[in-house]
Amino acid sequence: MRLRRTLAAVAAVALALPLAACGGSSGSSGSSDGKLTFFSWDGQDTMKPVIDKFQQENPGIKIEFSNAPPVAEYISTLQSRILSGTAADVFAIAAENKTNLINGKHVVDLKDKPFLKNVPKFNQTTYGGQDGAVYGLSVASWGAGVLYNKDLLAKAGANAIPQTWDEFLALCHKLKNAGVTPYLESVQAMSTPLAAFLGAESAADGNSMDSKIFDGSAKFKDYWVEPLTQWSRLWTEGLVTPAVVGLTGDQVRTEFANGKVAMMIAGPWDIPGVRKAAPKLKIEMAPIPGIAGRPAYLAGAASPGYAINSKAKNPAAAEKFLAYLDTPEAMALYQKATGAITVTTDFQPALDPALQPIVKDVRAGNIYLPQIAWKRAEDILNVEATAQLQLLVQGKATPEQVATALDTKLASTS
């Protein structure tokens, strides 16, 4: 969380810390002597302050930390370590791997732990199972939308945030005609605008869209074709280059912070980096404008949770670490590094003003991410969706073909 996508934007570097030795090949050697292994998709800049403070307060426990970047590399690395019996005592459980971890009985049920008492129901059920089980401590949520450079918008004569997708595309054309690169998003993961379109559609359908798809009473093509068509207008109308398939989220953020693009897809984790690189930039974040009469909506989810390995070598220390991660002290350190929208009732973060337009909806759970809503095989479907979206962007697939490919992939997992 992000924690994200996002909750999504942390350096993939190995730690070499005096108090937290990194194991690039494992997080495998925890034991009852006080060593605790911890594997995360957050990197050194984010986790070092938290780890240092925990070890300072718990001198008998030494954390051995390793990390891999989100999403695909983290998921595959964790899976390999679980299969080889070398997984860490504590690791992140995310939208893309929660079903496999829960169904495989690789994670411990935390439902009766005191540190969950301040965690909202939305976050608990996101990483929950049958009979009220909770398998991840998720202390934040994220919403992703559009981050606007208000000065570049003003340069094109725009003084209002668009409320509909047609208005948004018209603004992109206006910016392009003014010599301004209008918009960028990385397509190396699920598209944020597409997820938001689908979220608004699901809400209008009584949140039954994914249940229908997965019980066989509906198909992806019944719901996805129009949102895919609308999203692809960014390319069919010549507003964004197909070359974005090679761009990472970090590269998009750099272009935005350097004042070279007017609008970008962003989550809370992007704000600290933009502020650091361009402290005078006038920015504001807003939900994705709506399509087909639907309201503006946010892609998003409860941030990845912290899970305890069911085969942890030091389960007592693991539980103590999770209890610490839920404290206001730990969340303050984490929030400062990430800009995360924390949701526990005993901590109120000082959020960047640019996030204010989305905070209420994020905390209320008015957010949607397909990988969270999918009922099974979310890791397999996510890989397929990303590959298909890249084909769509490059003009090598139609919206109908993308949706059909997802139906075919889902059928193969039954």
N, C-alpha and C positions, 0 to 999 in steps of 0.2 A: 503495500500500500503504500504502486504504485507502488509509500507502500505502492503503486501502480506502475495503471496503466501506465488504470492506469495505468497504476496504477499504471515505469517506462522511461526512463531518462536518466539512468545512473551509469557511472563509468564501470567498465568491466576490468577491474584491476585487482590483483591479488594483494592481500594485506601482508605487511612485514612489520608487525608491531611488537614492542617489547612485552606487552601484556596479552597479546592475542596473536599467537603464532598461526600463520595461514597454512592450510594444507591444500595445495592446488589439486592434488590427486584424490583427496577424500575429505570427509568430515567424519572420520570413522573411529577414532581411537578414544572416545570419551570413556570414563570409568568412574568408579565410586571414589577414586582418590581426589576428586574435586575438579577434574577436567571435564569441560562441557563442550561438545561440538555443535556448531551453528552454521547452517548453510542458508544463504539469502540471495535474492536478486538485487538487493540494495548493496551499493559498493562502500568503499572505505570512507569517503567523505561523509556519508550518511550515518554509518553504523559505528564508527570509531568512538565518537563522543558518548554514545549510549553504552557501548561495551566497557569503555574505560570507567564510567561512573558506576556501573554495576559491579565491576571487579573491585573498585575502591570500597564499595559498601559491603562486598562479600569477598573478603580477602582469601577465603579458603577455596574459591572457585576460579579457575582459569579457563577462559573461553578460547577455543580453537576455531577460528572463523575462516570460511571460504565463501566465495560467491561466483555467480555466473549471471550474465545480463539477461533481462527479460526479452522476449517471452520464450521463444522456441529453444534457445540454448539452455536456459535454466530448466525448463521442463524435461528436456532430454537428458541433461546431466543428472538431475535428481532421479529420474527413472532408472538410469544405469546404476546409480549407487544403491538404490533400493534392491534392484535385482541381484547385485553383487554382495549385498549385506554390509555395505560400507556407508550407508546414509547417516547423516548427522543426527544427534539427539533432538535438535530443534531445526525445523526448516519451514519455508513459506508454502502455504497451500493457496492456490490461485484458481481463478475461474476455469482455466484451461486444463487443470489436472485434478480438480477436487473429486470428481466421480471415481476416477481410477484409484485415488488414494483412499477414499472412503470404502468403496466396494472391495478393494483389495485388503482392507483391514490393516493398512499401514500407519494409521494415525489413531491417537488416543481420544476417547470421548472426554470432553472437558465440562460437560453441562453442570456438574455440581461444584465447580471450582468457584471460590469467592471472587476471583478477579473478573468474572463475567457479569457481576451484578450491575455495573455501570454501562454495560455494552448494550446498545439498542437491539430490539428484536430483529430488525432488518439485517443487521450485520451477523447476528447469531444464526438466523435461518439460512443466510447465504451459504454458510459453511456448515450447515446442519444436515441431519439425517433422520432416520425413523426414531420414534419415541422421544422426540425432543433432544436428541444427541447434538452436540456442538463439537466440531472437530478443528476449529481454528479461531484464535483470538484476533478478531479484526477490530481495530480501534479507530479506523478512519474510513471515509468513503470518498469517492472522487467523481467528478463530473467533467466531461470534456466537451468543449464547444469551440467557438471561434474567438481568437484573440485579435483585437483590432488595434492598429496603429492610427490613432485619431488624427495625428498631424497629416499623414498621407491621405486619409479620407478627406480631410479639409482641402487638401491640394486639388482634389478632383471635384470639389464643391459639394461633398456629401457631409451632412451634419447630423445624420440620424442612423442608428443601427437598423438594418433591414429586419423585417418581421416575417416575411415569406421568402421561400426559395426563389421565386421569380424576382423579387426585389433584390435578393442577394446576387443573383446572376447579372441583373441589370447593373448593379454597383460594380461587379467585376469588369463588365464591358466598359463602364465609364472610367474606371481606373486605368484599364489597359489603353484606352484612347487618349488618356492624359499622360501616357508614358510611364505609368507605374505598374510594376508586376503586382497583379491583384491578390493572388492567393496561392498557398502551397500547403500540401499535406503529404506525409509519408504514406505509402501504400504497402509497407512491409508488415502490416498487421491489419486487423479488421478496421474498416473505414469508420471514422467517427460520425460523419454525416449520415452514412447508411444506417449505422446503429441507431442514431437518433430518429431517423425517419421510421424505422421499424418499431422503435419504442413508442412513438406516438400512435402508430397503427395498432400495436398490441393493446395499448391503454384504451383505445376506442373500441376494441374488440373484447373488452372485459378481461384483458390479460390472459386470454385463452389461445392466442395464436400459436404459441409453441407447443402447448398441450395437444392441439389438433394436428400439428405437423408430426409430432412424435407418436401419437396413437394411430396414425394412418388415415385419419378422417380428412386431412388436408395435405397439401404439398407446399414445398418452398415456393414453387412457381405461382401458387395462388396468392402469395403475399409479397414476394420479393421483387417481382419484375418491374413494377412501377417505381419503387424506391431506387432500384438499380438504374433504371432509365433516367430518373431525375438526377441522381449523383453523377452519372456518366456525361451529363450535359457540360460539365466542366471541361471535358476533353472534346466532345463532339462539336462544341461551340468555339473551340480554339482558345479557351481561357487559361488552360494549364497544359504544359508540355508532358507528353508521355514519358519523358526522361525521369519523371519523379519516381519511377519504380526503383531507381538506384539511390534515392535519398533516404537517409535515416531521419528519425525525429530530431536528433541533435543537430544535423545539418540544416534542417528547416528552421529550427530555433535560431541558429547562428545568422541565417539570412534575414530573419525577421529582426533580430536585435541589432543588426547592422543597418537597418533602415532600408533594406532592398526589396521588401515585400510588405504589402499593406495588411494582409490578413493571413492567419495561420491557424491550423488546428492545434489546440493546446489543452493541457490539463493543469491542475494546481502545481504539479512538479516543475512545469516550465517557467513559472513566474520568477522564482529566485534567480535562475540563470539569466533571464532577460533583464531583470533589475540590476544584476551585477555587471552585465556587459553594457547596458545602456540605461543608467539611472535616471536620465532626464526624459526618456521616452514616455509619451502619454498613451497609456494602454487601457483597454477595457475588455472584459470577457463577457460573452453572452451565449445563450443556447443556440443550437443550430436552427435556423429559420425553417418553418414548417412547409410541407407540400400538401397538395390536394385538400386544402381546407383544414388540415391538421395544425395544432399549435406548435410553436417552437418547443424543442425538447433537447435533453442532454443525453449523450452517451455516458455510461458510467456504471459503477457498481460499488459494493462494499470492497474496500481495499483488501489485497491478499492478507490472509491471517497467519498467525504463528501457530504451527502445529507441533505436537510432540510425537516423535517416532514411536510406534508401538513396540519396537525392539531397541529403544534407547538404552544405552549402557549406563547412563546416569539420570534416570527419570526424576529423582528428587531435585537435582540441580536444574533440570529442564523446567520443572514446575515453578521453581523459585524464580527463574529467569522470566517466564511468562508473567508471573505476578508483578515483577518489576516493570516489564514493558507496558503494563496497564496503569502505572502510576503517573500522576501529573508531571513529575520530574522527568521521567523518561520520554513522555510524549512531548514535553516542551523542547527537549533536545532534538527529537526526531522532526518535529514540526518546523523548527528553525531551519533545519537542513533541507527540508523537502517542500515546505509550504502546504503540507497536507491539511485537508479539512477534517479534523478529528471530530469524533461524534460522541465520545463518552461523556456522561453527565457531570463528572467531577473535574473537567478541564475545559476551559474556554480559551482557544488560541487567539492570538492577535493576527488575524488574517490580512493579507494584502488587500487594499481597497479595490483593486481590479477584479477580485473574485466575488465581491458583494452581490452582483446580479445573479449568481448561481448558487450561493450558499444555502438558501432556504430550501430549494428543490433537492439539493444533494442530501441534506440532513433528513429530509422527509422521505427519501427513497424514491423520488420521482425521476428515476434514471434507468437506463436499460443497456444491457450488453448481451448480445446473442449467446456468447459462451457461458454466461451465467444462467440464461433461461433455457438453454438446450438441456434435454433430459438424459442424454447419454452420448458417449463418443465425442464429447466436445473438443478434445484435443485433435482427433482425426478430422472432424468437420472444420475446425479452425484453420488447419493447414490447407485443406482443400479450398476453403473460402478465400484465403489470402492469395493462393495461386490463381484462382479464377478471377479475382478482382484485378490482379496485375494483367491478366490477359485482356480483360475488358478495357482497362486504361489504354492498352497498346492497340486497341482495335482488332484484337485477335479472337474476341468472343462477344456475343450479344448478351443483353440482360437475360433473355430467355435461355440461352445456353448455360449461363452461370447458374441460374436457378435449377435447371434440369440436372446439371452436374452435382449440385448439392443433394437433390433428391436421389440420384443414383448412388452417391457416396453413403447417404443415410441408409438406404436399402441394403447396402453391402455390410453394414454393421449389425443388422438385425439377427 
